[in-house]
């Protein structure tokens, strides 16, 4: 069964861009948000969500399922393993 | 300012200090674009890989080159973004490790 994969990213961050490229190449379905493009309540909400999964609030933060697995950074092997399980 | 001009300017300033651009030219030029984008959006060149607040005062520590570069390059051979690296890193004399975020989260204002 496909898992929900959510990517918290920054539009200017090269590791985030490459993470999207990697997910696309591997044909992994995901949703994402560019946190830096948000404002007001939306931004605050997104940052709190990132903080909950990754207290360092760094990007990219990939949340798999309901948060049973969180991957920070473009760690290709870890992403593949977690998404294919 | 064009990304190419920014590249040349920074190279002249940073290389004599021992900070080299990542040998991946495409990677570096993408970051030059992002730095200029931040300059336009925020008024200052905040680290493209970090969440900027929009306040230059609050983001003082992450204006590129950030305050954490020295320690990151010393420990990992690369800054957090991977823009600046040591000569050894570029020559594969040291492993290319993932550089964890060093900025304390309490410094992030949003």
N, CA and C atoms of all chains as a GROMACS GRO file, in nm:
protein
  585
    1UNK      N    1   0.084  -0.119   0.000
    1UNK     CA    2   0.000   0.000   0.000
    1UNK      C    3   0.088   0.125   0.000
    2UNK      N    4   0.050   0.221  -0.083
    2UNK     CA    5   0.130   0.344  -0.090
    2UNK      C    6   0.119   0.423   0.040
    3UNK      N    7   0.230   0.480   0.079
    3UNK     CA    8   0.231   0.557   0.204
    3UNK      C    9   0.218   0.704   0.172
    4UNK      N   10   0.166   0.778   0.267
    4UNK     CA   11   0.164   0.923   0.249
    4UNK      C   12   0.304   0.976   0.274
    5UNK      N   13   0.352   1.053   0.179
    5UNK     CA   14   0.484   1.110   0.193
    5UNK      C   15   0.471   1.261   0.179
    6UNK      N   16   0.519   1.330   0.279
    6UNK     CA   17   0.507   1.476   0.275
    6UNK      C   18   0.644   1.540   0.292
    7UNK      N   19   0.671   1.632   0.200
    7UNK     CA   20   0.802   1.697   0.200
    7UNK      C   21   0.787   1.844   0.240
    8UNK      N   22   0.855   1.882   0.345
    8UNK     CA   23   0.863   2.023   0.383
    8UNK      C   24   0.992   2.075   0.321
    9UNK      N   25   0.980   2.180   0.239
    9UNK     CA   26   1.096   2.226   0.165
    9UNK      C   27   1.104   2.378   0.163
   10UNK      N   28   1.218   2.427   0.114
   10UNK     CA   29   1.236   2.570   0.090
   10UNK      C   30   1.260   2.586  -0.059
   11UNK      N   31   1.201   2.690  -0.117
   11UNK     CA   32   1.210   2.705  -0.263
   11UNK      C   33   1.352   2.736  -0.310
   12UNK      N   34   1.435   2.792  -0.221
   12UNK     CA   35   1.571   2.828  -0.261
   12UNK      C   36   1.675   2.721  -0.225
   13UNK      N   37   1.632   2.619  -0.153
   13UNK     CA   38   1.727   2.522  -0.098
   13UNK      C   39   1.763   2.414  -0.201
   14UNK      N   40   1.890   2.404  -0.226
   14UNK     CA   41   1.935   2.311  -0.331
   14UNK      C   42   1.913   2.165  -0.292
   15UNK      N   43   1.927   2.135  -0.163
   15UNK     CA   44   1.904   1.997  -0.120
   15UNK      C   45   1.756   1.961  -0.135
   16UNK      N   46   1.671   2.062  -0.115
   16UNK     CA   47   1.526   2.040  -0.133
   16UNK      C   48   1.494   2.016  -0.280
   17UNK      N   49   1.555   2.097  -0.366
   17UNK     CA   50   1.532   2.081  -0.511
   17UNK      C   51   1.575   1.942  -0.556
   18UNK      N   52   1.691   1.901  -0.506
   18UNK     CA   53   1.743   1.770  -0.546
   18UNK      C   54   1.661   1.655  -0.487
   19UNK      N   55   1.603   1.679  -0.371
   19UNK     CA   56   1.516   1.577  -0.311
   19UNK      C   57   1.392   1.559  -0.398
   20UNK      N   58   1.335   1.670  -0.444
   20UNK     CA   59   1.217   1.661  -0.532
   20UNK      C   60   1.253   1.586  -0.661
   21UNK      N   61   1.368   1.620  -0.715
   21UNK     CA   62   1.413   1.556  -0.839
   21UNK      C   63   1.429   1.405  -0.818
   22UNK      N   64   1.487   1.370  -0.704
   22UNK     CA   65   1.509   1.229  -0.671
   22UNK      C   66   1.376   1.156  -0.658
   23UNK      N   67   1.281   1.215  -0.587
   23UNK     CA   68   1.150   1.152  -0.569
   23UNK      C   69   1.080   1.136  -0.705
   24UNK      N   70   1.092   1.239  -0.788
   24UNK     CA   71   1.031   1.234  -0.921
   24UNK      C   72   1.094   1.122  -1.005
   25UNK      N   73   1.225   1.117  -1.003
   25UNK     CA   74   1.295   1.015  -1.082
   25UNK      C   75   1.258   0.874  -1.037
   26UNK      N   76   1.239   0.859  -0.908
   26UNK     CA   77   1.206   0.726  -0.855
   26UNK      C   78   1.056   0.699  -0.859
   27UNK      N   79   0.983   0.794  -0.917
   27UNK     CA   80   0.838   0.784  -0.931
   27UNK      C   81   0.768   0.757  -0.797
   28UNK      N   82   0.814   0.829  -0.697
   28UNK     CA   83   0.753   0.820  -0.564
   28UNK      C   84   0.653   0.936  -0.552
   29UNK      N   85   0.529   0.904  -0.520
   29UNK     CA   86   0.428   1.009  -0.504
   29UNK      C   87   0.447   1.081  -0.372
   30UNK      N   88   0.434   1.213  -0.377
   30UNK     CA   89   0.450   1.290  -0.254
   30UNK      C   90   0.378   1.423  -0.266
   31UNK      N   91   0.347   1.479  -0.152
   31UNK     CA   92   0.297   1.616  -0.148
   31UNK      C   93   0.407   1.700  -0.088
   32UNK      N   94   0.404   1.829  -0.116
   32UNK     CA   95   0.508   1.913  -0.058
   32UNK      C   96   0.459   2.055  -0.037
   33UNK      N   97   0.533   2.126   0.046
   33UNK     CA   98   0.505   2.268   0.064
   33UNK      C   99   0.638   2.342   0.071
   34UNK      N  100   0.642   2.461   0.009
   34UNK     CA  101   0.758   2.548   0.025
   34UNK      C  102   0.728   2.640   0.143
   35UNK      N  103   0.788   2.609   0.255
   35UNK     CA  104   0.757   2.682   0.378
   35UNK      C  105   0.791   2.831   0.365
   36UNK      N  106   0.898   2.861   0.290
   36UNK     CA  107   0.938   3.003   0.275
   36UNK      C  108   0.839   3.083   0.190
   37UNK      N  109   0.753   3.014   0.118
   37UNK     CA  110   0.656   3.085   0.033
   37UNK      C  111   0.526   3.114   0.109
   38UNK      N  112   0.515   3.058   0.229
   38UNK     CA  113   0.394   3.080   0.308
   38UNK      C  114   0.406   3.208   0.389
   39UNK      N  115   0.293   3.252   0.443
   39UNK     CA  116   0.299   3.368   0.532
   39UNK      C  117   0.193   3.353   0.641
   40UNK      N  118   0.204   3.435   0.741
   40UNK     CA  119   0.105   3.440   0.848
   40UNK      C  120   0.080   3.306   0.917
   41UNK      N  121  -0.050   3.277   0.938
   41UNK     CA  122  -0.089   3.156   1.012
   41UNK      C  123  -0.043   3.029   0.941
   42UNK      N  124  -0.048   3.033   0.809
   42UNK     CA  125  -0.009   2.915   0.731
   42UNK      C  126   0.137   2.880   0.756
   43UNK      N  127   0.220   2.984   0.760
   43UNK     CA  128   0.363   2.963   0.782
   43UNK      C  129   0.386   2.911   0.924
   44UNK      N  130   0.317   2.974   1.017
   44UNK     CA  131   0.332   2.934   1.156
   44UNK      C  132   0.294   2.788   1.176
   45UNK      N  133   0.185   2.748   1.112
   45UNK     CA  134   0.136   2.611   1.123
   45UNK      C  135   0.239   2.514   1.062
   46UNK      N  136   0.289   2.549   0.944
   46UNK     CA  137   0.385   2.460   0.878
   46UNK      C  138   0.513   2.447   0.960
   47UNK      N  139   0.560   2.559   1.015
   47UNK     CA  140   0.684   2.554   1.095
   47UNK      C  141   0.663   2.469   1.221
   48UNK      N  142   0.545   2.481   1.284
   48UNK     CA  143   0.520   2.397   1.403
   48UNK      C  144   0.516   2.250   1.366
   49UNK      N  145   0.461   2.221   1.247
   49UNK     CA  146   0.458   2.080   1.204
   49UNK      C  147   0.600   2.028   1.182
   50UNK      N  148   0.683   2.109   1.118
   50UNK     CA  149   0.821   2.066   1.095
   50UNK      C  150   0.890   2.044   1.230
   51UNK      N  151   0.869   2.138   1.320
   51UNK     CA  152   0.934   2.133   1.452
   51UNK      C  153   0.896   2.005   1.527
   52UNK      N  154   0.770   1.965   1.512
   52UNK     CA  155   0.721   1.845   1.580
   52UNK      C  156   0.801   1.721   1.533
   53UNK      N  157   0.830   1.717   1.404
   53UNK     CA  158   0.902   1.602   1.348
   53UNK      C  159   1.053   1.618   1.350
   54UNK      N  160   1.097   1.745   1.346
   54UNK     CA  161   1.240   1.773   1.337
   54UNK      C  162   1.267   1.902   1.414
   55UNK      N  163   1.301   1.887   1.542
   55UNK     CA  164   1.318   2.005   1.629
   55UNK      C  165   1.418   2.109   1.578
   56UNK      N  166   1.506   2.068   1.486
   56UNK     CA  167   1.605   2.162   1.432
   56UNK      C  168   1.545   2.254   1.326
   57UNK      N  169   1.423   2.223   1.283
   57UNK     CA  170   1.353   2.300   1.178
   57UNK      C  171   1.446   2.320   1.057
   58UNK      N  172   1.497   2.209   1.006
   58UNK     CA  173   1.584   2.217   0.890
   58UNK      C  174   1.517   2.147   0.772
   59UNK      N  175   1.571   2.173   0.654
   59UNK     CA  176   1.505   2.127   0.532
   59UNK      C  177   1.603   2.056   0.439
   60UNK      N  178   1.557   1.963   0.358
   60UNK     CA  179   1.422   1.909   0.352
   60UNK      C  180   1.391   1.818   0.471
   61UNK      N  181   1.266   1.823   0.515
   61UNK     CA  182   1.217   1.728   0.615
   61UNK      C  183   1.110   1.645   0.546
   62UNK      N  184   1.130   1.515   0.544
   62UNK     CA  185   1.035   1.426   0.478
   62UNK      C  186   0.964   1.345   0.585
   63UNK      N  187   0.832   1.355   0.585
   63UNK     CA  188   0.753   1.283   0.684
   63UNK      C  189   0.679   1.171   0.612
   64UNK      N  190   0.701   1.050   0.661
   64UNK     CA  191   0.639   0.933   0.597
   64UNK      C  192   0.528   0.879   0.686
   65UNK      N  193   0.414   0.855   0.624
   65UNK     CA  194   0.298   0.809   0.700
   65UNK      C  195   0.255   0.916   0.799
   66UNK      N  196   0.220   0.871   0.919
   66UNK     CA  197   0.179   0.968   1.021
   66UNK      C  198   0.298   1.021   1.101
   67UNK      N  199   0.414   0.999   1.049
   67UNK     CA  200   0.532   1.047   1.119
   67UNK      C  201   0.609   0.932   1.181
   68UNK      N  202   0.574   0.808   1.140
   68UNK     CA  203   0.648   0.694   1.197
   68UNK      C  204   0.792   0.696   1.149
   69UNK      N  205   0.814   0.764   1.036
   69UNK     CA  206   0.952   0.780   0.989
   69UNK      C  207   0.970   0.923   0.939
   70UNK      N  208   1.078   0.984   0.984
   70UNK     CA  209   1.109   1.120   0.942
   70UNK      C  210   1.253   1.122   0.893
   71UNK      N  211   1.273   1.174   0.772
   71UNK     CA  212   1.409   1.179   0.718
   71UNK      C  213   1.444   1.326   0.694
   72UNK      N  214   1.556   1.366   0.751
   72UNK     CA  215   1.601   1.504   0.734
   72UNK      C  216   1.721   1.504   0.640
   73UNK      N  217   1.710   1.576   0.531
   73UNK     CA  218   1.819   1.582   0.434
   73UNK      C  219   1.797   1.484   0.320
   74UNK      N  220   1.872   1.505   0.215
   74UNK     CA  221   1.861   1.417   0.099
   74UNK      C  222   1.944   1.291   0.123
   75UNK      N  223   1.883   1.198   0.196
   75UNK     CA  224   1.952   1.072   0.224
   75UNK      C  225   1.886   0.967   0.136
   76UNK      N  226   1.940   0.954   0.016
   76UNK     CA  227   1.874   0.876  -0.088
   76UNK      C  228   1.840   0.733  -0.046
   77UNK      N  229   1.936   0.662   0.012
   77UNK     CA  230   1.912   0.522   0.048
   77UNK      C  231   1.800   0.510   0.152
   78UNK      N  232   1.806   0.599   0.251
   78UNK     CA  233   1.705   0.597   0.357
   78UNK      C  234   1.566   0.628   0.300
   79UNK      N  235   1.560   0.724   0.208
   79UNK     CA  236   1.432   0.762   0.148
   79UNK      C  237   1.375   0.643   0.070
   80UNK      N  238   1.460   0.583  -0.011
   80UNK     CA  239   1.413   0.469  -0.092
   80UNK      C  240   1.363   0.356  -0.003
   81UNK      N  241   1.439   0.325   0.099
   81UNK     CA  242   1.402   0.215   0.187
   81UNK      C  243   1.269   0.244   0.257
   82UNK      N  244   1.257   0.365   0.309
   82UNK     CA  245   1.136   0.400   0.384
   82UNK      C  246   1.013   0.406   0.293
   83UNK      N  247   1.032   0.451   0.171
   83UNK     CA  248   0.918   0.467   0.081
   83UNK      C  249   0.875   0.335   0.019
   84UNK      N  250   0.966   0.240   0.014
   84UNK     CA  251   0.932   0.114  -0.052
   84UNK      C  252   0.887   0.006   0.044
   85UNK      N  253   0.903   0.031   0.172
   85UNK     CA  254   0.865  -0.069   0.272
   85UNK      C  255   0.715  -0.093   0.272
   86UNK      N  256   2.319   4.255  -1.061
   86UNK     CA  257   2.419   4.149  -1.036
   86UNK      C  258   2.374   4.018  -1.100
   87UNK      N  259   2.462   3.959  -1.174
   87UNK     CA  260   2.429   3.829  -1.235
   87UNK      C  261   2.490   3.718  -1.148
   88UNK      N  262   2.438   3.597  -1.160
   88UNK     CA  263   2.497   3.485  -1.083
   88UNK      C  264   2.645   3.467  -1.116
   89UNK      N  265   2.681   3.490  -1.240
   89UNK     CA  266   2.822   3.473  -1.282
   89UNK      C  267   2.912   3.576  -1.214
   90UNK      N  268   2.860   3.699  -1.207
   90UNK     CA  269   2.936   3.809  -1.144
   90UNK      C  270   2.951   3.782  -0.993
   91UNK      N  271   2.842   3.736  -0.934
   91UNK     CA  272   2.846   3.704  -0.790
   91UNK      C  273   2.949   3.594  -0.764
   92UNK      N  274   2.948   3.495  -0.850
   92UNK     CA  275   3.043   3.383  -0.839
   92UNK      C  276   3.186   3.435  -0.840
   93UNK      N  277   3.216   3.518  -0.939
   93UNK     CA  278   3.353   3.571  -0.953
   93UNK      C  279   3.393   3.655  -0.832
   94UNK      N  280   3.299   3.738  -0.786
   94UNK     CA  281   3.326   3.826  -0.673
   94UNK      C  282   3.356   3.744  -0.547
   95UNK      N  283   3.269   3.648  -0.519
   95UNK     CA  284   3.286   3.568  -0.397
   95UNK      C  285   3.411   3.481  -0.402
   96UNK      N  286   3.437   3.428  -0.520
   96UNK     CA  287   3.555   3.342  -0.537
   96UNK      C  288   3.683   3.416  -0.498
   97UNK      N  289   3.691   3.542  -0.545
   97UNK     CA  290   3.810   3.623  -0.516
   97UNK      C  291   3.827   3.649  -0.367
   98UNK      N  292   3.714   3.664  -0.298
   98UNK     CA  293   3.721   3.696  -0.155
   98UNK      C  294   3.744   3.570  -0.071
   99UNK      N  295   3.676   3.462  -0.107
   99UNK     CA  296   3.673   3.344  -0.020
   99UNK      C  297   3.790   3.247  -0.039
  100UNK      N  298   3.834   3.233  -0.162
  100UNK     CA  299   3.941   3.133  -0.185
  100UNK      C  300   4.069   3.162  -0.107
  101UNK      N  301   4.111   3.289  -0.103
  101UNK     CA  302   4.233   3.315  -0.024
  101UNK      C  303   4.216   3.281   0.125
  102UNK      N  304   4.089   3.272   0.171
  102UNK     CA  305   4.064   3.238   0.312
  102UNK      C  306   4.058   3.086   0.332
  103UNK      N  307   4.070   3.012   0.222
  103UNK     CA  308   4.068   2.866   0.232
  103UNK      C  309   3.930   2.805   0.212
  104UNK      N  310   3.836   2.887   0.167
  104UNK     CA  311   3.701   2.835   0.139
  104UNK      C  312   3.682   2.831  -0.012
  105UNK      N  313   3.664   2.710  -0.063
  105UNK     CA  314   3.652   2.692  -0.207
  105UNK      C  315   3.508   2.661  -0.243
  106UNK      N  316   3.471   2.702  -0.365
  106UNK     CA  317   3.339   2.663  -0.411
  106UNK      C  318   3.340   2.513  -0.439
  107UNK      N  319   3.226   2.451  -0.412
  107UNK     CA  320   3.206   2.311  -0.446
  107UNK      C  321   3.243   2.291  -0.594
  108UNK      N  322   3.308   2.183  -0.623
  108UNK     CA  323   3.354   2.162  -0.762
  108UNK      C  324   3.238   2.136  -0.858
  109UNK      N  325   3.120   2.109  -0.804
  109UNK     CA  326   3.002   2.087  -0.886
  109UNK      C  327   2.948   2.224  -0.930
  110UNK      N  328   2.986   2.261  -1.049
  110UNK     CA  329   2.957   2.396  -1.100
  110UNK      C  330   2.807   2.424  -1.111
  111UNK      N  331   2.732   2.324  -1.153
  111UNK     CA  332   2.588   2.341  -1.168
  111UNK      C  333   2.523   2.369  -1.032
  112UNK      N  334   2.567   2.293  -0.933
  112UNK     CA  335   2.521   2.307  -0.795
  112UNK      C  336   2.551   2.448  -0.744
  113UNK      N  337   2.673   2.494  -0.769
  113UNK     CA  338   2.714   2.626  -0.722
  113UNK      C  339   2.634   2.737  -0.792
  114UNK      N  340   2.612   2.722  -0.922
  114UNK     CA  341   2.539   2.828  -0.993
  114UNK      C  342   2.393   2.833  -0.950
  115UNK      N  343   2.337   2.718  -0.917
  115UNK     CA  344   2.199   2.719  -0.864
  115UNK      C  345   2.195   2.796  -0.733
  116UNK      N  346   2.298   2.778  -0.653
  116UNK     CA  347   2.303   2.850  -0.525
  116UNK      C  348   2.327   2.999  -0.545
  117UNK      N  349   2.402   3.036  -0.648
  117UNK     CA  350   2.421   3.179  -0.679
  117UNK      C  351   2.285   3.242  -0.712
  118UNK      N  352   2.205   3.169  -0.789
  118UNK     CA  353   2.069   3.216  -0.823
  118UNK      C  354   1.987   3.234  -0.696
  119UNK      N  355   1.993   3.135  -0.608
  119UNK     CA  356   1.913   3.140  -0.485
  119UNK      C  357   1.957   3.254  -0.394
  120UNK      N  358   2.089   3.278  -0.388
  120UNK     CA  359   2.137   3.389  -0.304
  120UNK      C  360   2.085   3.522  -0.358
  121UNK      N  361   2.086   3.535  -0.490
  121UNK     CA  362   2.036   3.660  -0.550
  121UNK      C  363   1.885   3.671  -0.533
  122UNK      N  364   1.818   3.558  -0.536
  122UNK     CA  365   1.673   3.559  -0.514
  122UNK      C  366   1.643   3.607  -0.371
  123UNK      N  367   1.719   3.557  -0.275
  123UNK     CA  368   1.701   3.601  -0.136
  123UNK      C  369   1.734   3.750  -0.121
  124UNK      N  370   1.834   3.794  -0.192
  124UNK     CA  371   1.872   3.936  -0.187
  124UNK      C  372   1.755   4.021  -0.236
  125UNK      N  373   1.689   3.973  -0.339
  125UNK     CA  374   1.575   4.047  -0.395
  125UNK      C  375   1.453   4.039  -0.302
  126UNK      N  376   1.428   3.920  -0.250
  126UNK     CA  377   1.309   3.899  -0.165
  126UNK      C  378   1.323   3.962  -0.028
  127UNK      N  379   1.444   3.946   0.031
  127UNK     CA  380   1.462   3.985   0.171
  127UNK      C  381   1.546   4.111   0.189
  128UNK      N  382   1.628   4.139   0.088
  128UNK     CA  383   1.718   4.253   0.100
  128UNK      C  384   1.857   4.212   0.146
  129UNK      N  385   1.875   4.084   0.174
  129UNK     CA  386   2.006   4.034   0.216
  129UNK      C  387   2.020   3.888   0.172
  130UNK      N  388   2.146   3.846   0.159
  130UNK     CA  389   2.169   3.712   0.105
  130UNK      C  390   2.168   3.607   0.216
  131UNK      N  391   2.048   3.573   0.260
  131UNK     CA  392   2.034   3.470   0.364
  131UNK      C  393   2.071   3.335   0.303
  132UNK      N  394   2.118   3.246   0.387
  132UNK     CA  395   2.150   3.110   0.344
  132UNK      C  396   2.027   3.051   0.274
  133UNK      N  397   2.044   3.004   0.152
  133UNK     CA  398   1.928   2.953   0.078
  133UNK      C  399   1.871   2.823   0.136
  134UNK      N  400   1.950   2.757   0.219
  134UNK     CA  401   1.909   2.627   0.272
  134UNK      C  402   1.846   2.638   0.410
  135UNK      N  403   1.822   2.761   0.453
  135UNK     CA  404   1.763   2.780   0.586
  135UNK      C  405   1.641   2.870   0.576
  136UNK      N  406   1.555   2.857   0.677
  136UNK     CA  407   1.434   2.938   0.679
  136UNK      C  408   1.467   3.077   0.734
  137UNK      N  409   1.459   3.176   0.645
  137UNK     CA  410   1.489   3.313   0.687
  137UNK      C  411   1.365   3.377   0.747
  138UNK      N  412   1.388   3.474   0.835
  138UNK     CA  413   1.274   3.538   0.903
  138UNK      C  414   1.223   3.659   0.827
  139UNK      N  415   1.309   3.718   0.747
  139UNK     CA  416   1.272   3.843   0.682
  139UNK      C  417   1.331   3.962   0.756
  140UNK      N  418   1.389   3.935   0.874
  140UNK     CA  419   1.454   4.042   0.949
  140UNK      C  420   1.606   4.019   0.944
  141UNK      N  421   1.674   4.116   0.890
  141UNK     CA  422   1.819   4.103   0.874
  141UNK      C  423   1.888   4.085   1.010
  142UNK      N  424   1.831   4.152   1.111
  142UNK     CA  425   1.888   4.146   1.246
  142UNK      C  426   1.877   4.003   1.302
  143UNK      N  427   1.758   3.944   1.286
  143UNK     CA  428   1.737   3.808   1.337
  143UNK      C  429   1.813   3.703   1.257
  144UNK      N  430   1.842   3.735   1.133
  144UNK     CA  431   1.909   3.637   1.046
  144UNK      C  432   2.058   3.664   1.029
  145UNK      N  433   2.110   3.751   1.114
  145UNK     CA  434   2.251   3.791   1.102
  145UNK      C  435   2.344   3.670   1.092
  146UNK      N  436   2.314   3.567   1.172
  146UNK     CA  437   2.402   3.450   1.177
  146UNK      C  438   2.393   3.361   1.053
  147UNK      N  439   2.289   3.380   0.973
  147UNK     CA  440   2.277   3.292   0.854
  147UNK      C  441   2.290   3.370   0.723
  148UNK      N  442   2.346   3.490   0.731
  148UNK     CA  443   2.375   3.561   0.606
  148UNK      C  444   2.503   3.500   0.550
  149UNK      N  445   2.495   3.460   0.425
  149UNK     CA  446   2.605   3.385   0.361
  149UNK      C  447   2.729   3.472   0.342
  150UNK      N  448   2.850   3.428   0.380
  150UNK     CA  449   2.878   3.301   0.447
  150UNK      C  450   2.834   3.307   0.594
  151UNK      N  451   2.766   3.205   0.636
  151UNK     CA  452   2.705   3.205   0.768
  151UNK      C  453   2.809   3.187   0.879
  152UNK      N  454   2.765   3.213   1.000
  152UNK     CA  455   2.855   3.202   1.116
  152UNK      C  456   2.898   3.058   1.144
  153UNK      N  457   2.825   2.965   1.085
  153UNK     CA  458   2.852   2.823   1.116
  153UNK      C  459   2.948   2.758   1.016
  154UNK      N  460   2.981   2.835   0.911
  154UNK     CA  461   3.064   2.778   0.805
  154UNK      C  462   3.200   2.731   0.857
  155UNK      N  463   3.263   2.812   0.939
  155UNK     CA  464   3.398   2.780   0.984
  155UNK      C  465   3.402   2.644   1.054
  156UNK      N  466   3.308   2.626   1.149
  156UNK     CA  467   3.306   2.502   1.225
  156UNK      C  468   3.266   2.383   1.136
  157UNK      N  469   3.169   2.406   1.047
  157UNK     CA  470   3.125   2.299   0.958
  157UNK      C  471   3.238   2.254   0.864
  158UNK      N  472   3.308   2.350   0.808
  158UNK     CA  473   3.416   2.314   0.715
  158UNK      C  474   3.529   2.245   0.791
  159UNK      N  475   3.553   2.291   0.914
  159UNK     CA  476   3.657   2.227   0.995
  159UNK      C  477   3.619   2.081   1.025
  160UNK      N  478   3.493   2.060   1.060
  160UNK     CA  479   3.451   1.925   1.101
  160UNK      C  480   3.416   1.833   0.983
  161UNK      N  481   3.348   1.889   0.884
  161UNK     CA  482   3.298   1.804   0.774
  161UNK      C  483   3.363   1.833   0.638
  162UNK      N  484   3.439   1.941   0.631
  162UNK     CA  485   3.498   1.979   0.502
  162UNK      C  486   3.401   2.051   0.412
  163UNK      N  487   3.282   2.079   0.463
  163UNK     CA  488   3.180   2.143   0.380
  163UNK      C  489   3.088   2.226   0.470
  164UNK      N  490   3.037   2.336   0.415
  164UNK     CA  491   2.939   2.412   0.493
  164UNK      C  492   2.804   2.341   0.482
  165UNK      N  493   2.709   2.388   0.558
  165UNK     CA  494   2.577   2.324   0.566
  165UNK      C  495   2.512   2.308   0.427
  166UNK      N  496   2.522   2.412   0.348
  166UNK     CA  497   2.463   2.410   0.212
  166UNK      C  498   2.544   2.326   0.114
  167UNK      N  499   2.673   2.318   0.139
  167UNK     CA  500   2.761   2.250   0.043
  167UNK      C  501   2.819   2.347  -0.059
  168UNK      N  502   2.796   2.476  -0.037
  168UNK     CA  503   2.849   2.576  -0.132
  168UNK      C  504   2.999   2.590  -0.114
  169UNK      N  505   3.041   2.610   0.012
  169UNK     CA  506   3.184   2.625   0.041
  169UNK      C  507   3.239   2.495   0.099
  170UNK      N  508   3.351   2.455   0.044
  170UNK     CA  509   3.414   2.331   0.091
  170UNK      C  510   3.564   2.352   0.105
  171UNK      N  511   3.629   2.256   0.167
  171UNK     CA  512   3.775   2.265   0.176
  171UNK      C  513   3.836   2.205   0.050
  172UNK      N  514   3.962   2.232   0.031
  172UNK     CA  515   4.033   2.178  -0.084
  172UNK      C  516   4.032   2.024  -0.078
  173UNK      N  517   4.051   1.970   0.043
  173UNK     CA  518   4.051   1.824   0.061
  173UNK      C  519   3.916   1.763   0.022
  174UNK      N  520   3.810   1.833   0.054
  174UNK     CA  521   3.675   1.783   0.020
  174UNK      C  522   3.661   1.776  -0.132
  175UNK      N  523   3.703   1.884  -0.198
  175UNK     CA  524   3.692   1.888  -0.345
  175UNK      C  525   3.777   1.782  -0.412
  176UNK      N  526   3.885   1.744  -0.344
  176UNK     CA  527   3.975   1.643  -0.404
  176UNK      C  528   3.946   1.502  -0.353
  177UNK      N  529   3.831   1.488  -0.287
  177UNK     CA  530   3.788   1.356  -0.236
  177UNK      C  531   3.886   1.295  -0.136
  178UNK      N  532   3.962   1.380  -0.069
  178UNK     CA  533   4.056   1.326   0.030
  178UNK      C  534   3.984   1.296   0.162
  179UNK      N  535   3.865   1.354   0.176
  179UNK     CA  536   3.783   1.326   0.295
  179UNK      C  537   3.642   1.288   0.248
  180UNK      N  538   3.572   1.206   0.327
  180UNK     CA  539   3.439   1.163   0.283
  180UNK      C  540   3.340   1.279   0.279
  181UNK      N  541   3.247   1.270   0.187
  181UNK     CA  542   3.144   1.374   0.174
  181UNK      C  543   3.024   1.335   0.259
  182UNK      N  544   3.024   1.388   0.379
  182UNK     CA  545   2.918   1.351   0.474
  182UNK      C  546   2.805   1.452   0.474
  183UNK      N  547   2.689   1.406   0.520
  183UNK     CA  548   2.576   1.496   0.538
  183UNK      C  549   2.610   1.590   0.654
  184UNK      N  550   2.596   1.720   0.631
  184UNK     CA  551   2.630   1.817   0.735
  184UNK      C  552   2.503   1.853   0.813
  185UNK      N  553   2.499   1.816   0.940
  185UNK     CA  554   2.377   1.845   1.016
  185UNK      C  555   2.364   1.994   1.050
  186UNK      N  556   2.242   2.038   1.072
  186UNK     CA  557   2.219   2.177   1.107
  186UNK      C  558   2.282   2.210   1.242
  187UNK      N  559   2.362   2.315   1.244
  187UNK     CA  560   2.432   2.354   1.366
  187UNK      C  561   2.362   2.474   1.433
  188UNK      N  562   2.280   2.543   1.357
  188UNK     CA  563   2.214   2.663   1.411
  188UNK      C  564   2.115   2.623   1.521
  189UNK      N  565   2.126   2.686   1.638
  189UNK     CA  566   2.030   2.650   1.743
  189UNK      C  567   1.888   2.688   1.701
  190UNK      N  568   1.790   2.597   1.718
  190UNK     CA  569   1.655   2.626   1.670
  190UNK      C  570   1.593   2.752   1.732
  191UNK      N  571   1.638   2.788   1.853
  191UNK     CA  572   1.578   2.907   1.915
  191UNK      C  573   1.614   3.036   1.840
  192UNK      N  574   1.710   3.026   1.751
  192UNK     CA  575   1.747   3.144   1.672
  192UNK      C  576   1.653   3.165   1.555
  193UNK      N  577   1.572   3.064   1.526
  193UNK     CA  578   1.481   3.075   1.412
  193UNK      C  579   1.358   3.155   1.452
  194UNK      N  580   1.343   3.269   1.388
  194UNK     CA  581   1.225   3.352   1.412
  194UNK      C  582   1.139   3.344   1.286
  195UNK      N  583   1.009   3.338   1.306
  195UNK     CA  584   0.924   3.335   1.187
  195UNK      C  585   0.790   3.401   1.213
   0.00000   0.00000   0.00000
